[in-house]
Amino acid sequence: MVKKELSGAELASMLKSSIQLKSLDGVEAPELKLSDEDMQWWRDAKLGLFFHWGLYSIVGRGEWAMFNEKIPADEYAKLAERFNPLHWNPERMAQLAREAGMRYSVMVTRHHDGFAMWDSPGSYGRFDSMHAAAKRDFVKEYTDAFRNAGLGVGLYYSPMDWRFPGYFKPLELADNAELMKKQCYAQIEELTTRYGQIDILWYDGGWLAHSGTDADAAWFWDPVKLNGMVRRHQPACVINPRSGWIGDFQCDEGTHAITGNILPIDWEKCFSIGTHWSYDPQELVMPLEEIIKLMMDCFVRGGNVLLNVAPNPDGEIPSSQVERLKQIGAFMRKNGEAIYGTTAGPLEPVDHICGMTRRGNVLYLHVQDMQAFENIGLLPLEQRIARCRLLDGSEIPFEQNEQGIEIRVPKEKWEPLDTVVRLDILE
Ligand code: GLC
């Protein structure tokens, strides 16, 4: 499927939805954009695993602890002496991601605290996992294990780094800021040359001094140059927008509801199923119903979903999150036919009630609220419906005319999270 080319301004004006795209003002550089062909695997994959794991996991109060609690950089750095995860098992984690129906993954390789989760000569002060108690290269272990398990491999990287005073005063402390930029280029080069094929590069935090947008800071990072280098090393890597360049897809972040029309661009919602993005011992986990609802709200509007979990300092995902992933997997096994490899539509979704996905001559109607759906019916459809069934194969009576379509699913077949009706159409 070919996605439309819309400018940021055009999109912003058509966005009457609650989808909060992050970087529509990003610098345009059409020569960097991936082709439809190279984007296809990502569009088809739909669901990915995100994980935030690093020194902040030891603190246990979110990945922003260093900044929020004003922990001085040299004191924070001592956490590295305690970072020695003995139960980190990326093979098991990749297996779990597969069981959860995920087809790709994104590991936080370096967050805003500056600690690199790999052997990073480019790291300022060698603040990396090879020089921590662990003395290991976690990016290597992750990329090997997840790739072997058949998952798309993605790396999250934060250009900004709180350890540099120049981050907060890029003009007054230009030399120091320049060191941070140098680190960014060196580390992106390491990440894109030492670990085989990287399927996704996921930037976060290109803005400066925590103000403005990523695009506002493009004068500093020069994202077209940065991503030009990435393209030389990784020609087919899918790149998100948050380096200041508009990127290959747009991001929506957090657990707010998704409503409104299908977005005719590539986009992904990421959210954490736990309290923070990173480990918190007081962990609360999102109810399954809420997770699935958000996921379906994205899928029927053309979006992918990147679900975040938070391993503990020892490298293990809390059992409550493991359990959720398994439940999500059960849902995806049951309904995956109507999700993977589909596009959104053709009919627009009705907020909180229903939406549609499509693969060739098969349309899938996803009903989230059967009771409400019974009262609204479906709008007219151009294509003629030949047959109407549930995913278990049972036939569903329907009536199609100029006014619309009436589909009556027997009450005993209603599903609490997503009742999927398969419509075979005649083109
Ligand atoms: C927000 C958070 C950051 C997190 C990111 C994930 O930007 O501030 O900590 O890594 O979301 O998208």
Residues whose N, C-alpha, C, O or C-beta is under 5 A from the ligand:
A	BS01	GLC	E63 E253 W277
